């Protein structure tokens, strides 16, 4: 038995590889490849949060050459998802995990996310709570199982997250997910696969929200059968309208202070990636301590926009897009700059201590607040 720190970390990571479909595939990969390949797309941001974390994955043995059969990939049907439930407690823990009331326990704009204030019948739910849904139940939600999709796990990055909110979240609900391959693109040296999870209220069948995770498979491009690069997307083009950060003065700026225990608190919402809690795993990744979840940083940014632009109204948010740029250490300060362009709010989040951009994107609002 390997008793070294690295050996213990690899065994812990190996526990994540709990659900690869074929035992043969498991025998061909190292424990760490199993761990990476079995993660749901919403958990695969460990490399995107910091390019340096590739060293964590590179310690595993090389996988077979990447090959992609686009017709098999886009025709794949994920297994039917089992329903899951969340409660007010889950929504409140999530709100605390993304910084609600962290600076002021009686914050006028945020106490409603964790407490029934002034007789309100239920707490209000932040829209980025939706980001948890894709991996609440990941039965059949394993990209390593997609036929025609062979890739090297050590070259995988979770680069972007897109969320659509269809109706305000109930404070408690039973939910069922439907998972599809929403996009596949040949970028020459890399392939991009997009996994879409639409979440429905189980009782009524009403659509609640949708997540689309953009996953970069480096070294897997070049699979096009013609001179024109292969590109497939089954969603409207305007859903991916990226926005560059304006050079003019921001419409609003909000500063947040994360806590040393921020990642430990956020993980209680269900993202148990050990990179965010285990110092041994963090050191293998090249960090001196665990880093914050990228989706946690996205929650901080959305919260900043809601309180700064939306007068504290979480139901004003229609869509959220975020591109992960760099890691955040728990305890660092986050500065979110916002630019209002009609119903669109372009944002960029920086780490104050290092003056580095860690996240950028936009939020589409249902309406412009009357006070602006």
C-alpha positions as CSV (number, residue, x, y, z in Angstrom):
1,X,0.0,0.0,0.0
2,X,1.3,3.4,-1.0
3,X,1.4,5.4,2.2
4,X,2.8,8.7,0.8
5,X,0.7,11.9,0.7
6,X,0.4,11.6,-3.1
7,X,-0.7,8.0,-2.8
8,X,-3.4,8.9,-0.3
9,X,-4.6,11.7,-2.5
10,X,-4.8,9.4,-5.5
11,X,-6.8,6.9,-3.5
12,X,-9.2,9.6,-2.4
13,X,-9.6,10.8,-6.0
14,X,-10.1,7.2,-7.1
15,X,-13.2,7.1,-5.0
16,X,-14.8,9.6,-7.3
17,X,-14.6,7.2,-10.2
18,X,-17.7,5.3,-9.0
19,X,-19.8,5.1,-12.0
20,X,-18.0,4.5,-15.3
21,X,-20.2,2.2,-17.3
22,X,-17.8,-0.4,-18.6
23,X,-15.4,-2.2,-16.3
24,X,-13.0,-2.7,-19.3
25,X,-12.7,1.1,-19.6
26,X,-11.9,1.3,-15.9
27,X,-9.1,-1.3,-16.2
28,X,-7.5,0.7,-19.0
29,X,-7.4,3.9,-17.0
30,X,-5.6,4.9,-13.8
31,X,-7.5,5.7,-10.6
32,X,-7.2,9.3,-11.3
33,X,-8.5,9.0,-14.9
34,X,-11.5,7.2,-13.5
35,X,-12.0,10.1,-11.1
36,X,-11.9,12.7,-13.8
37,X,-13.9,10.8,-16.4
38,X,-16.7,10.1,-14.0
39,X,-17.3,13.7,-12.9
40,X,-20.4,15.5,-14.1
41,X,-19.7,18.4,-16.4
42,X,-20.6,20.9,-13.6
43,X,-17.8,19.3,-11.5
44,X,-15.2,19.5,-14.3
45,X,-14.1,23.0,-13.7
46,X,-11.0,22.0,-11.6
47,X,-8.7,22.5,-14.6
48,X,-10.4,25.7,-15.8
49,X,-10.2,27.3,-12.5
50,X,-6.4,27.3,-13.0
51,X,-4.4,26.2,-16.0
52,X,-1.7,25.0,-13.6
53,X,-4.0,22.3,-12.2
54,X,-3.2,20.3,-15.3
55,X,-0.3,19.0,-13.3
56,X,-2.8,17.2,-11.1
57,X,-4.2,15.3,-14.0
58,X,-1.0,14.8,-15.9
59,X,0.4,12.5,-13.1
60,X,-2.0,9.8,-14.4
61,X,-1.0,7.4,-17.2
62,X,-1.6,8.4,-20.8
63,X,-4.9,7.5,-22.3
64,X,-5.5,6.1,-25.7
65,X,-5.4,8.5,-28.7
66,X,-8.4,10.8,-28.8
67,X,-11.0,9.9,-31.5
68,X,-14.4,11.5,-32.1
69,X,-17.3,10.2,-34.2
70,X,-19.6,13.2,-34.3
71,X,-22.7,11.3,-35.5
72,X,-22.5,8.9,-32.5
73,X,-21.8,11.7,-30.1
74,X,-24.7,14.0,-31.0
75,X,-27.2,11.1,-31.3
76,X,-26.4,9.8,-27.8
77,X,-29.3,9.6,-25.4
78,X,-28.5,9.9,-21.8
79,X,-30.2,7.6,-19.3
80,X,-33.4,8.9,-17.8
81,X,-32.6,10.9,-14.7
82,X,-34.1,10.1,-11.3
83,X,-35.8,12.9,-9.5
84,X,-34.2,14.8,-6.6
85,X,-35.6,17.2,-4.0
86,X,-34.3,20.3,-2.4
87,X,-35.6,22.2,0.6
88,X,-35.4,25.7,2.1
89,X,-32.4,24.5,4.1
90,X,-30.5,23.6,0.8
91,X,-31.4,27.0,-0.7
92,X,-30.2,28.8,2.4
93,X,-27.0,26.9,2.7
94,X,-26.3,27.7,-0.9
95,X,-26.9,31.4,-0.3
96,X,-24.5,31.4,2.6
97,X,-22.0,29.5,0.4
98,X,-21.9,32.3,-2.2
99,X,-21.6,35.0,0.4
100,X,-25.1,36.1,1.3
101,X,-25.1,38.1,4.6
102,X,-21.4,37.4,5.1
103,X,-20.6,41.0,5.7
104,X,-23.8,41.9,7.6
105,X,-26.0,39.3,9.2
106,X,-29.0,41.6,9.0
107,X,-28.4,42.8,5.4
108,X,-31.6,44.4,4.1
109,X,-31.1,42.9,0.6
110,X,-30.0,39.4,1.5
111,X,-31.5,38.2,4.8
112,X,-34.5,37.0,2.7
113,X,-32.3,34.3,1.2
114,X,-31.8,32.6,4.6
115,X,-34.7,33.8,6.9
116,X,-38.5,34.4,6.7
117,X,-38.3,38.1,7.2
118,X,-41.3,40.4,7.8
119,X,-43.7,37.5,7.6
120,X,-42.6,36.2,4.2
121,X,-44.0,32.7,3.7
122,X,-40.8,31.3,2.3
123,X,-37.2,32.4,1.7
124,X,-36.2,33.6,-1.8
125,X,-33.8,31.6,-3.9
126,X,-30.8,33.0,-5.8
127,X,-30.9,32.2,-9.6
128,X,-27.4,30.6,-9.6
129,X,-28.8,27.9,-7.3
130,X,-29.6,26.3,-10.7
131,X,-25.9,25.6,-11.2
132,X,-26.2,22.8,-8.6
133,X,-28.9,20.9,-10.5
134,X,-26.8,19.1,-13.1
135,X,-24.9,17.1,-10.5
136,X,-27.7,16.6,-7.9
137,X,-28.3,13.3,-9.7
138,X,-25.8,12.3,-12.4
139,X,-27.1,8.9,-13.3
140,X,-26.2,8.5,-16.9
141,X,-24.6,12.0,-16.9
142,X,-21.0,10.8,-17.6
143,X,-19.3,12.1,-20.7
144,X,-16.8,9.2,-20.6
145,X,-19.8,7.0,-21.5
146,X,-20.8,8.9,-24.6
147,X,-20.3,6.6,-27.6
148,X,-17.9,8.0,-30.2
149,X,-16.3,10.4,-27.7
150,X,-12.7,9.3,-26.8
151,X,-10.6,11.9,-25.1
152,X,-7.7,12.4,-22.8
153,X,-9.0,13.3,-19.4
154,X,-5.9,15.2,-18.5
155,X,-6.6,17.7,-21.3
156,X,-10.1,18.5,-20.3
157,X,-11.3,21.9,-19.2
158,X,-14.7,23.2,-18.0
159,X,-14.6,26.6,-19.6
160,X,-18.0,28.2,-19.5
161,X,-21.5,27.9,-17.9
162,X,-24.7,29.2,-19.3
163,X,-27.9,29.3,-17.2
164,X,-31.5,30.1,-18.2
165,X,-34.1,30.7,-15.6
166,X,-37.7,30.0,-16.7
167,X,-39.6,30.8,-13.5
168,X,-38.7,31.8,-9.9
169,X,-37.5,28.9,-7.8
170,X,-39.8,27.5,-5.2
171,X,-38.1,27.4,-1.8
172,X,-38.5,23.6,-1.9
173,X,-39.2,21.4,-4.8
174,X,-38.9,17.9,-6.4
175,X,-37.0,18.2,-9.7
176,X,-36.3,16.0,-12.6
177,X,-33.4,16.6,-15.1
178,X,-33.2,15.8,-18.8
179,X,-29.7,15.7,-20.2
180,X,-28.7,16.1,-23.9
181,X,-25.6,16.8,-26.0
182,X,-26.3,20.3,-27.1
183,X,-23.2,21.0,-29.1
184,X,-20.1,19.6,-30.6
185,X,-17.4,21.6,-32.4
186,X,-14.1,20.9,-34.1
187,X,-11.6,23.6,-33.3
188,X,-8.6,22.1,-34.9
189,X,-6.4,21.3,-32.0
190,X,-9.4,20.9,-29.6
191,X,-13.0,19.7,-29.5
192,X,-15.8,21.4,-27.7
193,X,-18.7,19.5,-26.3
194,X,-21.7,21.2,-24.7
195,X,-23.9,19.3,-22.3
196,X,-27.3,20.7,-21.6
197,X,-29.4,19.9,-18.5
198,X,-33.0,21.1,-18.4
199,X,-34.7,20.8,-15.0
200,X,-38.4,20.4,-14.6
201,X,-40.7,20.5,-11.6
202,X,-41.6,16.9,-11.2
203,X,-45.2,17.4,-10.1
204,X,-46.3,19.8,-12.8
205,X,-43.7,19.1,-15.5
206,X,-43.0,22.8,-15.9
207,X,-39.5,23.8,-17.0
208,X,-37.6,25.5,-14.1
209,X,-34.2,26.2,-15.5
210,X,-31.5,25.0,-17.9
211,X,-27.7,24.7,-17.6
212,X,-25.3,24.4,-20.5
213,X,-21.7,23.3,-19.6
214,X,-19.1,24.0,-22.2
215,X,-16.3,21.5,-22.0
216,X,-13.0,21.8,-23.9
217,X,-11.3,18.6,-24.9
218,X,-7.8,19.6,-25.9
219,X,-6.0,17.4,-28.4
220,X,-9.3,16.0,-29.6
221,X,-9.9,18.2,-32.6
222,X,-9.4,17.4,-36.3
223,X,-12.3,15.0,-36.6
224,X,-14.1,16.9,-39.4
225,X,-14.6,14.8,-42.5
226,X,-14.5,17.8,-44.9
227,X,-12.5,21.0,-45.2
228,X,-15.2,22.9,-43.3
229,X,-14.7,22.4,-39.5
230,X,-17.6,20.3,-38.0
231,X,-19.9,22.4,-35.8
232,X,-23.2,21.3,-34.4
233,X,-25.5,23.2,-32.0
234,X,-29.2,22.6,-31.2
235,X,-29.8,25.9,-29.6
236,X,-30.3,29.5,-30.8
237,X,-27.1,31.4,-31.7
238,X,-28.1,34.4,-29.6
239,X,-27.8,32.3,-26.5
240,X,-24.0,32.4,-26.8
241,X,-23.5,36.0,-27.6
242,X,-20.2,36.8,-25.8
243,X,-19.6,40.3,-24.7
244,X,-16.1,41.9,-24.4
245,X,-15.5,43.9,-21.3
246,X,-16.1,47.6,-22.1
247,X,-13.2,50.1,-21.6
248,X,-15.4,52.8,-20.2
249,X,-16.2,53.4,-16.5
250,X,-18.4,50.6,-15.0
251,X,-22.0,51.4,-14.2
252,X,-21.5,49.8,-10.8
253,X,-18.7,48.1,-8.7
254,X,-19.2,45.7,-5.8
255,X,-16.6,44.3,-3.5
256,X,-17.0,41.0,-1.6
257,X,-14.7,39.4,0.9
258,X,-14.6,35.6,0.7
259,X,-13.8,33.7,3.9
260,X,-11.1,31.2,4.6
261,X,-13.8,28.5,4.9
262,X,-15.7,29.6,1.8
263,X,-15.0,26.5,-0.2
264,X,-15.8,24.2,2.7
265,X,-19.2,26.0,3.1
266,X,-19.9,25.9,-0.6
267,X,-19.1,22.1,-0.8
268,X,-22.1,21.5,1.5
269,X,-24.3,22.2,-1.5
270,X,-23.0,19.1,-3.2
271,X,-19.8,19.8,-5.1
272,X,-17.4,17.6,-3.3
273,X,-14.4,17.9,-5.7
274,X,-11.4,17.4,-3.3
275,X,-9.4,20.1,-5.0
276,X,-11.5,22.6,-2.9
277,X,-11.1,20.9,0.5
278,X,-8.1,18.6,0.6
279,X,-4.7,20.3,1.0
280,X,-2.9,17.2,-0.2
281,X,-4.8,17.3,-3.5
282,X,-4.3,21.0,-3.8
283,X,-0.6,20.6,-3.4
284,X,-0.5,18.0,-6.1
285,X,-2.4,20.5,-8.3
286,X,0.3,23.0,-7.7
287,X,-1.5,25.2,-5.1
288,X,-0.4,25.7,-1.6
289,X,-4.0,25.3,-0.4
290,X,-7.4,24.4,-1.8
291,X,-9.0,26.8,-4.2
292,X,-12.6,28.1,-4.5
293,X,-15.1,26.4,-6.8
294,X,-15.6,28.3,-10.1
295,X,-19.3,28.0,-9.8
296,X,-19.1,29.5,-6.3
297,X,-17.3,32.5,-7.8
298,X,-20.1,32.7,-10.4
299,X,-22.6,32.8,-7.5
300,X,-20.7,35.7,-5.9
301,X,-20.8,37.7,-9.2
302,X,-24.5,37.1,-9.8
303,X,-25.2,38.2,-6.2
304,X,-23.3,41.4,-6.8
305,X,-25.3,42.1,-9.9
306,X,-28.6,41.4,-8.2
307,X,-28.0,43.7,-5.2
308,X,-26.2,46.4,-7.3
309,X,-28.3,46.5,-10.5
310,X,-31.6,44.7,-9.7
311,X,-32.4,46.4,-6.4
312,X,-32.0,43.0,-4.6
313,X,-34.7,41.3,-6.8
314,X,-33.4,37.8,-7.8
315,X,-36.4,37.2,-10.1
316,X,-35.2,40.0,-12.4
317,X,-32.5,37.6,-13.8
318,X,-33.3,35.8,-17.0
319,X,-30.0,34.3,-18.1
320,X,-26.5,34.1,-16.7
321,X,-23.3,33.4,-18.6
322,X,-19.8,32.9,-17.1
323,X,-16.4,32.2,-18.5
324,X,-13.9,30.8,-16.0
325,X,-10.5,32.5,-16.3
326,X,-8.5,31.9,-13.2
327,X,-8.6,30.4,-9.7
328,X,-9.6,32.1,-6.5
329,X,-8.2,31.3,-3.1
330,X,-10.7,31.3,-0.2
331,X,-10.1,34.5,1.8
332,X,-9.4,36.7,-1.2
333,X,-11.5,39.8,-2.1
334,X,-13.7,39.7,-5.2
335,X,-14.4,42.9,-7.1
336,X,-17.2,42.7,-9.7
337,X,-17.4,45.5,-12.2
338,X,-20.7,45.9,-14.1
339,X,-21.7,47.7,-17.3
340,X,-25.3,48.1,-18.2
341,X,-26.2,47.8,-21.9
342,X,-29.9,47.8,-22.2
343,X,-31.2,44.6,-20.6
344,X,-27.7,43.1,-20.6
345,X,-25.3,43.5,-17.7
346,X,-21.7,42.8,-18.8
347,X,-19.5,41.9,-15.8
348,X,-15.9,41.1,-14.9
349,X,-14.8,39.7,-11.5
350,X,-11.3,40.3,-10.3
351,X,-9.3,39.2,-7.3
352,X,-8.3,42.4,-5.5
353,X,-5.1,41.1,-3.9
354,X,-3.6,39.8,-7.2
355,X,-5.4,42.3,-9.6
356,X,-6.3,39.3,-11.9
357,X,-9.6,38.7,-13.7
358,X,-11.0,35.4,-12.7
359,X,-14.5,35.4,-14.3
360,X,-16.3,37.3,-17.0
361,X,-19.6,37.2,-18.7
362,X,-23.0,38.7,-18.8
363,X,-26.5,38.6,-17.2
364,X,-29.7,39.2,-19.2
365,X,-32.4,40.9,-17.2
366,X,-36.2,40.5,-17.7
367,X,-36.5,44.3,-17.2
368,X,-34.4,47.3,-16.3
369,X,-35.0,48.4,-12.7
370,X,-36.9,51.7,-12.6
371,X,-34.3,53.3,-10.3
372,X,-31.6,53.1,-13.0
